[in-house]
Amino acid sequence: MKTTLRRGGMFAVLVLFAVFLFVFVGVVRAAGRNEVTLSLDKTYYFVVRPCEDSTSAAVVGQVLGAGGAGFLMGKGVVVACYYLASDAERVQGLLREQGVETDVLVKSAEGVLLAGERANAAPRIQANAELVDTCARMLFCAANELQRGASSQEEARAAVRGVADAVKGLRMGNTGEVFDAWNAALWHSETACKELAEGILFAKDLRYLQTELISRVLDLDAYF
């Protein structure tokens, strides 16, 4: 148990260290600019069960029942999110063999134009996006290990608590009205992680949290 707790704590420390590194590099690059475009260069591959508004609740229930994320995204429900097209296509093929039809939805985090005070906060915003992506990847790995039986409940909880601590660290370091909407979203994810870590964890729980964090990165321009 000490090992798992140490693992979660170490992850939080590494994440916070990376925040400061990204901020420092960003400050050097963005100093003196009134307008900055953030380039995140991230692409995600969502395996999605298509649905209509009238059937979304039923499809969410079916996806959750099968161990998927159950996250509503546009006209579909996310089963899982991957970082390689080949992984998403492989899972899509496996589901097809089971009689479940899905789509692979490709979404990229595009450049975000920041002006005025938001431009001044660009290094910090960039750091937030990068580290939220890192937290999502941590949950992705933890979900896979839990599903395979390669990790224990305590190890999964340590990972989720580590993400909660890292997200809290980001939120506490974000000051000014520029971050109000973003901090509210981080607080929601932080709270969800803490609450889930108190009970029995399933892979679908971690996949939902992962997808939610990725959606924050994809919708960065809506927050800033």
C-alpha positions in Angstrom: 0.0 0.0 0.0 2.9 2.4 0.7 4.1 1.7 -2.8 0.8 2.7 -4.4 0.5 5.8 -2.2 4.1 6.8 -3.1 3.3 6.2 -6.8 0.3 8.6 -6.7 2.3 11.2 -4.7 5.2 11.0 -7.1 2.9 11.5 -10.1 1.4 14.6 -8.5 4.9 16.0 -7.8 6.1 15.3 -11.4 3.0 16.9 -12.8 3.4 20.1 -10.8 7.1 20.3 -11.7 6.1 20.0 -15.4 3.7 22.9 -14.9 6.4 25.2 -13.8 8.7 24.0 -16.6 6.0 24.7 -19.2 5.2 28.1 -17.7 8.9 29.1 -17.7 9.4 28.1 -21.3 6.2 29.8 -22.3 7.0 33.0 -20.6 10.2 33.3 -22.6 8.4 32.7 -25.8 5.3 34.9 -25.3 6.9 37.8 -23.5 5.8 41.2 -24.9 3.1 39.8 -27.2 -0.4 41.2 -27.3 -1.7 38.3 -29.3 -0.7 34.7 -29.0 -1.8 31.5 -30.7 -1.4 28.3 -28.7 -0.6 25.3 -30.7 -1.4 22.1 -28.8 -0.9 19.6 -31.6 -2.9 16.8 -30.0 -5.2 14.3 -31.8 -7.6 11.9 -30.1 -9.5 8.9 -31.5 -12.9 8.2 -29.9 -14.8 5.0 -30.4 -18.4 6.2 -30.4 -21.8 4.6 -30.4 -24.0 6.9 -32.6 -27.3 7.9 -31.2 -30.1 10.5 -31.4 -31.1 12.8 -28.6 -34.2 10.6 -28.0 -32.1 7.5 -27.6 -29.0 8.9 -25.9 -29.9 7.9 -22.3 -30.5 4.3 -23.4 -27.3 4.2 -25.3 -25.3 5.7 -22.4 -26.8 2.9 -20.2 -25.8 0.2 -22.7 -22.2 1.6 -23.0 -21.8 1.8 -19.2 -23.1 -1.7 -18.8 -20.5 -3.0 -21.2 -17.7 -1.2 -19.4 -17.4 1.9 -21.7 -16.9 5.5 -20.7 -20.6 6.5 -21.4 -19.6 10.1 -22.1 -22.0 12.0 -24.4 -20.1 13.7 -27.3 -22.2 15.3 -30.0 -24.4 12.7 -31.6 -22.8 9.8 -30.0 -21.7 8.1 -26.7 -18.0 7.5 -26.2 -17.0 3.9 -25.5 -13.3 4.7 -25.1 -10.7 7.2 -26.2 -7.4 6.3 -27.7 -4.2 8.1 -28.8 -3.5 6.0 -31.9 -5.8 5.4 -34.8 -4.8 1.7 -34.9 -5.9 1.1 -31.3 -9.3 2.7 -32.0 -9.8 0.8 -35.2 -8.9 -2.5 -33.5 -11.5 -1.9 -30.7 -14.0 -0.9 -33.4 -13.4 -4.3 -35.1 -13.8 -6.3 -31.9 -17.1 -4.5 -31.2 -18.3 -5.2 -34.7 -17.6 -8.9 -34.2 -19.9 -8.7 -31.1 -22.6 -7.0 -33.3 -22.0 -3.5 -31.9 -21.6 -0.8 -34.6 -19.4 2.2 -33.7 -17.7 5.1 -35.4 -14.2 6.3 -34.9 -14.4 10.1 -34.2 -11.1 11.9 -34.8 -10.8 15.2 -32.9 -7.7 17.5 -32.8 -6.9 20.3 -30.4 -6.4 23.2 -32.7 -4.7 26.5 -32.2 -6.3 28.9 -29.8 -6.0 32.6 -30.4 -5.5 34.6 -27.2 -5.5 38.4 -27.0 -5.1 41.0 -24.3 -4.9 39.6 -20.8 -5.4 36.1 -22.1 -2.3 36.5 -24.2 -0.4 37.5 -21.1 -1.6 34.3 -19.5 -0.8 32.2 -22.5 2.2 30.3 -20.9 0.0 29.3 -18.0 -2.9 28.3 -20.2 -0.5 26.2 -22.3 0.8 24.5 -19.2 -2.7 23.8 -18.0 -3.7 22.2 -21.3 -0.5 20.1 -21.4 -0.9 18.8 -17.9 -4.6 18.1 -18.2 -3.7 15.9 -21.2 -1.0 14.2 -19.1 -3.6 13.5 -16.4 -6.0 12.0 -19.0 -3.2 9.7 -20.2 -2.6 8.6 -16.6 -6.2 7.6 -16.3 -6.1 5.8 -19.6 -3.2 3.6 -18.4 -4.9 3.0 -15.1 -8.1 2.0 -16.8 -6.4 -0.5 -19.0 -4.4 -2.0 -16.1 -7.6 -2.3 -14.0 -9.5 -3.9 -16.8 -6.7 -6.5 -17.4 -6.5 -7.2 -13.7 -2.9 -5.9 -13.7 -3.5 -3.4 -10.9 -5.3 -3.5 -7.6 -8.1 -1.2 -6.3 -5.5 0.6 -4.2 -3.3 1.2 -7.2 -6.2 2.5 -9.2 -7.2 4.8 -6.3 -3.7 6.1 -6.0 -3.7 7.0 -9.7 -7.1 8.8 -9.4 -6.0 10.6 -6.2 -2.8 11.6 -7.9 -4.8 13.2 -10.8 -7.1 14.9 -8.3 -4.0 16.4 -6.5 -2.4 17.5 -9.8 -5.6 19.1 -11.1 -6.0 20.9 -7.7 -2.4 22.1 -8.0 -3.2 23.6 -11.4 -6.4 25.2 -10.1 -4.7 26.8 -7.1 -2.0 28.3 -9.2 -4.4 29.8 -11.7 -5.1 33.4 -10.6 -7.2 36.2 -12.1 -10.6 36.4 -13.9 -9.1 34.9 -17.0 -9.1 31.5 -15.4 -12.6 31.7 -13.7 -14.4 29.4 -16.2 -11.5 27.0 -16.6 -11.0 26.7 -12.8 -14.6 25.9 -12.4 -14.2 23.0 -14.9 -11.0 21.8 -13.1 -12.8 21.9 -9.7 -15.6 19.7 -11.2 -13.0 17.1 -12.4 -11.0 17.3 -9.2 -14.2 16.7 -7.1 -15.3 13.8 -9.4 -11.9 12.1 -8.9 -11.9 12.5 -5.2 -15.5 11.1 -4.9 -14.7 8.1 -7.1 -11.6 7.3 -5.2 -13.6 6.7 -2.1 -15.5 3.7 -3.6 -14.9 0.7 -5.7 -13.4 1.7 -9.0 -14.2 0.2 -12.4 -12.4 0.8 -15.7 -15.4 2.6 -17.1 -15.1 5.2 -14.3 -11.5 6.0 -15.3 -12.5 6.1 -18.9 -15.2 8.6 -18.2 -12.8 10.8 -16.3 -10.2 10.5 -19.0 -12.7 11.5 -21.7 -13.9 14.4 -19.6 -10.4 15.8 -19.2 -9.7 15.4 -22.9 -12.9 17.3 -23.7 -11.5 20.2 -21.6 -8.5 20.3 -23.8 -10.5 20.1 -27.0 -12.8 22.9 -25.8 -10.0 25.2 -24.5 -11.1 28.1 -26.7 -14.5 28.0 -25.0 -12.9 28.6 -21.6 -10.5 31.4 -22.8 
